[in-house]
Amino acid sequence: MTIISTANPVSLEEALDIAEERAYASKTPAFPPVNDAVKAFRSIDWADVRRRTRVGVNNVGLVLAVIGEKIHDVGAYLAQV
């Protein structure tokens, strides 16, 4: 009985290289959480982050201006009392 293989013939060196790559891959597994974090970091739209940060800083400035004005009003009131 003859076994007929449909696989391409591989030389001994190629077979050893394939075995070495498979052994290395099994010893050094990937770190999916780290890879996912890197992909998520790279997919950030930095132009949108910049725009939203500017709007947020502007809002903080407005809040500080209003609080400063109210503190001044309280100080002026207390000076008259």
Backbone as CSV, one residue per row, in Angstrom:
resi,resn,N_x,N_y,N_z,CA_x,CA_y,CA_z,C_x,C_y,C_z
1,MET,0.842,-1.170,0.000,0.000,0.000,0.000,0.894,1.242,0.000
2,THR,0.578,2.199,-0.829,1.371,3.417,-0.963,0.566,4.594,-0.434
3,ILE,1.206,5.409,0.399,0.552,6.610,0.922,0.951,7.769,0.030
4,ILE,-0.033,8.445,-0.484,0.217,9.591,-1.350,-0.056,10.860,-0.546
5,SER,0.933,11.707,-0.454,0.802,12.950,0.310,0.547,14.108,-0.645
6,THR,-0.348,14.992,-0.247,-0.619,16.185,-1.058,0.173,17.386,-0.569
7,ALA,0.925,17.226,0.508,1.722,18.326,1.044,2.968,18.522,0.193
8,ASN,3.453,19.733,0.181,4.689,20.019,-0.539,5.858,19.404,0.212
9,PRO,6.812,18.863,-0.503,7.973,18.280,0.179,8.795,19.382,0.859
10,VAL,9.301,19.073,2.054,10.057,20.042,2.845,11.412,19.432,3.150
11,SER,12.443,20.251,3.018,13.785,19.756,3.322,13.949,19.649,4.841
12,LEU,14.997,18.984,5.252,15.257,18.801,6.675,15.504,20.142,7.364
13,GLU,16.243,21.044,6.726,16.520,22.353,7.328,15.236,23.161,7.511
14,GLU,14.371,23.125,6.496,13.105,23.841,6.592,12.236,23.267,7.706
15,ALA,12.223,21.932,7.817,11.438,21.277,8.866,11.943,21.672,10.248
16,LEU,13.274,21.734,10.399,13.835,22.147,11.684,13.528,23.615,11.996
17,ASP,13.565,24.463,10.971,13.212,25.873,11.165,11.753,26.024,11.599
18,ILE,10.869,25.274,10.956,9.449,25.327,11.313,9.250,24.843,12.740
19,ALA,9.928,23.755,13.115,9.799,23.224,14.477,10.336,24.226,15.494
20,GLU,11.447,24.892,15.155,12.028,25.875,16.076,11.093,27.079,16.252
21,GLU,10.480,27.543,15.162,9.543,28.664,15.253,8.326,28.295,16.105
22,ARG,7.821,27.093,15.915,6.659,26.657,16.694,7.012,26.519,18.173
23,ALA,8.204,26.016,18.469,8.628,25.877,19.861,8.807,27.255,20.497
24,TYR,9.379,28.198,19.756,9.565,29.555,20.279,8.219,30.230,20.522
25,ALA,7.276,30.029,19.594,5.954,30.633,19.746,5.224,30.065,20.959
26,SER,5.419,28.782,21.244,4.732,28.201,22.394,5.373,28.638,23.711
27,LYS,6.675,28.971,23.687,7.356,29.417,24.902,7.127,30.888,25.187
28,THR,6.861,31.668,24.154,6.676,33.113,24.323,5.270,33.500,23.867
29,PRO,4.286,33.277,24.710,2.925,33.630,24.309,2.751,35.142,24.257
30,ALA,1.813,35.570,23.470,1.513,36.997,23.382,0.774,37.442,24.642
31,PHE,0.786,38.719,24.905,0.082,39.285,26.052,-1.106,40.085,25.531
32,PRO,-2.268,39.462,25.395,-3.423,40.147,24.806,-3.800,41.447,25.519
33,PRO,-3.765,41.527,26.864,-4.139,42.802,27.478,-3.204,43.938,27.069
34,VAL,-1.909,43.645,26.971,-0.959,44.681,26.572,-1.179,45.049,25.113
35,ASN,-1.366,44.053,24.269,-1.603,44.326,22.852,-2.882,45.127,22.666
36,ASP,-3.924,44.783,23.408,-5.173,45.530,23.308,-4.990,46.965,23.770
37,ALA,-4.212,47.164,24.825,-3.972,48.520,25.323,-3.205,49.343,24.307
38,VAL,-2.226,48.746,23.672,-1.444,49.464,22.660,-2.319,49.821,21.475
39,LYS,-3.146,48.883,21.033,-4.047,49.158,19.907,-5.037,50.259,20.271
40,ALA,-5.563,50.224,21.487,-6.514,51.250,21.912,-5.841,52.614,21.973
41,PHE,-4.603,52.661,22.466,-3.875,53.924,22.549,-3.596,54.488,21.164
42,ARG,-3.260,53.614,20.231,-2.963,54.075,18.870,-4.217,54.497,18.116
43,SER,-5.375,53.996,18.519,-6.604,54.331,17.802,-7.272,55.595,18.333
44,ILE,-6.638,56.288,19.278,-7.220,57.510,19.837,-7.150,58.634,18.804
45,ASP,-8.226,59.357,18.672,-8.264,60.523,17.783,-7.728,61.720,18.556
46,TRP,-6.437,62.014,18.369,-5.785,63.042,19.175,-6.292,64.435,18.861
47,ALA,-6.774,64.675,17.649,-7.344,65.990,17.326,-8.610,66.222,18.149
48,ASP,-9.426,65.188,18.308,-10.629,65.300,19.120,-10.281,65.499,20.598
49,VAL,-9.262,64.790,21.074,-8.830,64.956,22.469,-8.349,66.388,22.701
50,ARG,-7.589,66.928,21.749,-7.092,68.298,21.868,-8.255,69.299,21.922
51,ARG,-9.247,69.102,21.047,-10.400,70.002,21.027,-11.178,69.930,22.338
52,ARG,-11.423,68.706,22.820,-12.178,68.543,24.056,-11.419,69.093,25.262
53,THR,-10.091,68.975,25.238,-9.283,69.516,26.329,-9.361,71.027,26.357
54,ARG,-9.292,71.649,25.179,-9.402,73.117,25.121,-10.753,73.587,25.638
55,VAL,-11.813,72.887,25.258,-13.147,73.250,25.745,-13.222,73.080,27.259
56,GLY,-12.645,71.994,27.773,-12.658,71.759,29.219,-11.877,72.806,29.980
57,VAL,-10.702,73.192,29.465,-9.903,74.227,30.122,-10.640,75.559,30.079
58,ASN,-11.316,75.831,28.973,-12.107,77.059,28.869,-13.209,77.069,29.926
59,ASN,-13.883,75.939,30.107,-14.941,75.860,31.117,-14.389,76.047,32.523
60,VAL,-13.234,75.475,32.809,-12.613,75.648,34.120,-12.279,77.117,34.339
61,GLY,-11.768,77.785,33.310,-11.466,79.211,33.416,-12.706,80.032,33.704
62,LEU,-13.816,79.706,33.062,-15.060,80.432,33.320,-15.537,80.221,34.757
63,VAL,-15.442,78.990,35.235,-15.860,78.699,36.612,-14.987,79.466,37.598
64,LEU,-13.678,79.490,37.375,-12.788,80.234,38.264,-13.089,81.729,38.238
65,ALA,-13.413,82.270,37.060,-13.744,83.690,36.956,-15.016,84.008,37.743
66,VAL,-16.033,83.151,37.631,-17.288,83.379,38.354,-17.054,83.265,39.853
67,ILE,-16.304,82.253,40.289,-16.024,82.103,41.720,-15.235,83.295,42.237
68,GLY,-14.254,83.763,41.469,-13.486,84.935,41.869,-14.356,86.169,42.000
69,GLU,-15.287,86.337,41.070,-16.203,87.477,41.135,-17.096,87.391,42.367
70,LYS,-17.597,86.203,42.669,-18.460,86.041,43.846,-17.682,86.279,45.138
71,ILE,-16.433,85.796,45.190,-15.609,86.047,46.383,-15.358,87.546,46.541
72,HIS,-15.136,88.227,45.428,-14.938,89.682,45.489,-16.201,90.365,45.993
73,ASP,-17.369,89.934,45.492,-18.644,90.522,45.947,-18.842,90.306,47.443
74,VAL,-18.507,89.099,47.949,-18.639,88.814,49.371,-17.665,89.705,50.177
75,GLY,-16.450,89.861,49.666,-15.482,90.710,50.343,-15.943,92.163,50.373
76,ALA,-16.492,92.657,49.278,-17.001,94.037,49.240,-18.183,94.185,50.203
77,TYR,-19.056,93.194,50.272,-20.189,93.237,51.206,-19.709,93.267,52.653
78,LEU,-18.746,92.380,52.964,-18.235,92.318,54.337,-17.485,93.616,54.693
79,ALA,-16.882,94.278,53.720,-16.206,95.539,54.001,-17.186,96.644,54.351
80,GLN,-18.414,96.568,53.845,-19.423,97.582,54.126,-20.148,97.326,55.440
81,VAL,-20.118,96.116,55.939,-20.862,95.794,57.157,-20.180,96.284,58.378
